[in-house]
Amino acid sequence: MSRRSRGWRFWLRALLTGPRFERALERNARAARKLDRAVREVLER
């Protein structure tokens, strides 16, 4: 289990320092905004 968590940490660090991270973050922000809008619409009903 410890080996698995260590691998996950390394993978996460590689992901955070990767060149694709900024693009992924942008995509996630867009998805979060869409989700937020959907939640707001549901709450207004």
Order of alpha helices (4+ residues) and beta strands (2+ residues): alpha-alpha
